[in-house]
Amino acid sequence: MDELIERVAGAIGVDASVARTAVGHVLGFLQQEFPEGPVAELLGKLPGAAETIEAATASEGAGGLLGGLMGSAGGLMGLAAKLNAAGLDMSQIRTLAREVLSYAEGLIGKDSVEEIANSIPGLSQVL
């Protein structure tokens, strides 16, 4: 997990704690949307994933009333709201998504990552 966090932090220009929260939100979103199949395989091969998701979920209340309301929305809009509340702009969110999926490809393979990406409506617009 630390390698992914460092990679994300460098790519989006934030400190490790912000990167950890952002990665936790992305992994939590994937887990919530697709608890079986390639996502389960990815999380199983990523030591510390459960703890990172849990920590990000615990930090959701820090976004204030508007962040909490927007963060409760589903899908990519809800994820984007959580990431905005963590301090990321749209450019950083795109880079975050690319980095996480690229890292995942090394763990579970290109076909599995494509299966995940193709299952998320609107993801191509973010990437």
N, C-alpha and C positions, 0 to 999 in steps of 0.2 A: 504494500500500500504506500509506503514511504516513497518509493521510486515514482509512482504515479503522481503523488502529491507534489513532489519536487518538479516533475515534468510540467504539470499544470501550472504551478506557481510561476515558473520561468516563462512559460508560453503566454500567460495572460497578465503577467506583471503585478502579482499580488504576493503577500506573504503566505507562508505555509498554512497558517490557521484559516485564512480566507479560502485558500485552495482546498483545504480539507473539508470545510463546510460545503463548498460548491460541489466537490466530488460526491460527498455524502448525499446531497440533494439529488444529483443525477442518478446515482446508484439506487437511492430510495424510490425515485420515480420509476426506474426500470423494474425494480422489484415489485412495486405496486401494480404496474400496468401488465407485467408479464412474469408472474411468479414461477412459471414452469419453463422448461426448455433451455434455450441458450442463455437466458439471463441467470437462471439457477446455476448453470454450469460456470458462467463467468464469476458469480459471487462465490462459488465454491473454490475457485482457483485464485481468488484474490484475498489473501489473509488480511484480516482486519476490516473487511467490508462491512460486516454487521455492526461493529463498534462505530465505524465512520458514519453509517446511516443513522444509527441511534443518536450520535452526538449532533448531527445536522438537524434531526427531527426535534431534539431538545432545544436547539437554538432558534426554532421557528418563531417562538413568542417574542423574540427580540426585535421584530420588524415593525412594531407599533400596530395600531388598529387597522390602518389601510393595508399594510403588509400582511397582516393576519387574514383580513378579508380576501385579498387577492390571492394569497397563498393557499386558501382553501378551495380555490377554483381547480378544476381538474385539467388533465392533459398538459400539453406544452405551455399553455398560458399560465397555469398554476405554477409549473416549474420555473418559468421565466420570472414570475413575480417573486418567488422565493430567492432566485439568484439575484434579482435586482435588489431585494431587501438585504442581501449579503454584500452588496456594493458593486456588483458587476453590471457593465453596460452590455448592449446587444453584441457588439464586436467581441467582447471577452466571452460572452456566452457561446457564440459560434466557435471560437477557438477552443473553449472548454469541451464542447461536444466533439469536435474533431479529435482532440487529444485523448479523451476517454475512449472513443470508438477505435482509434488507432491502437491504443494500448490493449484494448480488449481483443483486437484482431490477433495480437501476439499470443494471447492466452487461449482463445477458443476458435481461432481461424476466421478467415474472411467470409466464408459462407454463413457462419453463425451470426457474425456481426451484421451482414447484409439482411439476414432474416429479422434481426431485431430492428434495424433501421427501417426496413420496408413495412414493419408492423406499426409504426408510429406515424399517424397522419400529420402532415405538416413538417416533418423533420427535414425534408429536403429543402424547405424554405429557410430553415435555420442554418443549414450547412451551406 
